[in-house]
Amino acid sequence: VQLVESGGGLVQPGGSLRLSCAASGFTFSSYYMSWVRQAPGQGLEWVSEINSGGDNTYYADSVKGRFTASRDNAKNTLYLKMNSLKPEDTALYYCEASHGSWGQGTQVTGSS
């Protein structure tokens, strides 16, 4: 089982990024997937969840209306489109499968 995040980077406030999470080693389309983040010196914060079919999504209040989770089950890939980024969105972003596997994370850093 492997989850590999990508797409992080340095972004100015108000900017956008799209994170990807490539999955392998399991039946991706059968599992809910989540995004979780960890800001410097802080604990883990759940960001978003998407159901196995991709037609139901859930968001933390802190990102609702700005972030959009999606998935392409044909490509075994999870996405997180982040708009209107704020400095407080700076964190290491992880994808998580509902069976408990995690990726290594991708860093998103807001700059001014």
C-alpha positions as CSV (number, residue, x, y, z in Angstrom):
1,V,0.0,0.0,0.0
2,Q,1.4,3.4,-1.0
3,L,0.0,7.0,-0.9
4,V,2.2,9.7,-2.4
5,E,1.2,13.3,-2.1
6,S,2.5,16.1,-4.4
7,G,1.6,19.6,-5.4
8,G,2.6,21.5,-2.4
9,G,4.7,24.7,-2.5
10,L,5.1,28.3,-1.6
11,V,2.0,30.5,-2.3
12,Q,1.0,34.0,-1.6
13,P,-2.1,34.8,0.4
14,G,-5.1,34.5,-1.9
15,G,-3.4,32.1,-4.2
16,S,-4.3,28.6,-5.2
17,L,-2.7,25.2,-5.2
18,R,-3.9,21.7,-6.2
19,L,-2.6,18.8,-4.1
20,S,-2.6,15.2,-5.5
21,C,-2.4,11.9,-3.7
22,A,-1.5,8.9,-5.9
23,A,-2.6,5.6,-4.4
24,S,-1.4,2.1,-5.2
25,G,-1.5,-1.4,-3.6
26,F,-5.2,-1.4,-2.7
27,T,-8.6,-1.0,-4.3
28,F,-8.7,2.8,-4.2
29,S,-12.3,3.1,-5.4
30,S,-13.5,1.1,-2.4
31,Y,-12.3,3.5,0.3
32,Y,-13.2,6.8,1.7
33,M,-10.2,9.2,1.6
34,S,-9.3,12.1,3.8
35,W,-6.9,15.1,3.8
36,V,-5.3,15.9,7.2
37,R,-2.9,18.7,7.9
38,Q,-0.4,19.5,10.6
39,A,0.7,23.1,11.1
40,P,4.2,23.9,12.6
41,G,4.1,23.1,16.3
42,Q,0.5,22.0,16.2
43,G,-1.5,18.7,16.3
44,L,-3.2,17.0,13.4
45,E,-6.2,18.8,11.9
46,W,-8.8,16.9,9.8
47,V,-9.4,18.9,6.6
48,S,-11.7,17.0,4.3
49,E,-13.2,13.6,3.5
50,I,-14.6,12.2,0.3
51,N,-16.6,9.1,-0.1
52,S,-15.6,6.2,-2.2
53,G,-17.7,7.3,-5.2
54,G,-16.6,10.9,-5.0
55,D,-20.1,12.3,-4.8
56,N,-20.1,13.2,-1.1
57,T,-17.5,15.5,0.4
58,Y,-17.1,16.9,3.9
59,Y,-15.0,19.8,5.1
60,A,-13.7,21.4,8.3
61,D,-15.2,24.8,8.9
62,S,-11.8,26.4,8.6
63,V,-11.6,25.4,4.9
64,K,-15.2,25.2,3.8
65,G,-15.9,27.2,0.7
66,R,-12.2,27.5,-0.2
67,F,-11.1,23.9,-0.5
68,T,-12.6,21.2,-2.8
69,A,-11.8,17.5,-2.6
70,S,-12.2,15.3,-5.6
71,R,-11.0,11.9,-6.8
72,D,-10.4,10.1,-10.0
73,N,-11.0,6.4,-9.3
74,A,-9.8,5.5,-12.8
75,K,-6.4,7.1,-12.0
76,N,-6.3,6.0,-8.4
77,T,-5.8,9.7,-7.4
78,L,-7.2,12.0,-4.8
79,Y,-7.1,15.8,-5.2
80,L,-7.5,18.8,-3.0
81,K,-8.0,22.1,-4.8
82,M,-7.2,25.0,-2.4
83,N,-8.3,28.5,-3.2
84,S,-8.0,31.8,-1.3
85,L,-5.1,30.4,0.7
86,K,-4.4,32.1,4.0
87,P,-1.2,32.1,6.1
88,E,-2.9,29.8,8.6
89,D,-3.2,27.2,5.9
90,T,0.5,26.6,6.1
91,A,1.0,23.0,7.1
92,L,2.1,19.6,6.0
93,Y,-0.8,18.0,4.2
94,Y,-1.3,14.3,4.3
95,C,-3.8,12.0,2.5
96,E,-5.2,9.1,4.4
97,A,-7.2,6.1,3.3
98,S,-10.0,4.9,5.5
99,H,-8.2,1.6,6.1
100,G,-5.5,3.6,7.9
101,S,-2.7,4.2,5.5
102,W,-1.1,7.6,5.3
103,G,1.2,9.3,2.8
104,Q,4.4,11.1,3.6
105,G,2.9,14.5,3.2
106,T,3.4,17.6,1.0
107,Q,4.3,21.0,2.4
108,V,2.1,24.0,1.8
109,T,3.7,27.3,2.9
110,G,1.9,30.7,2.7
111,S,4.1,33.7,2.2
112,S,3.5,37.4,2.3
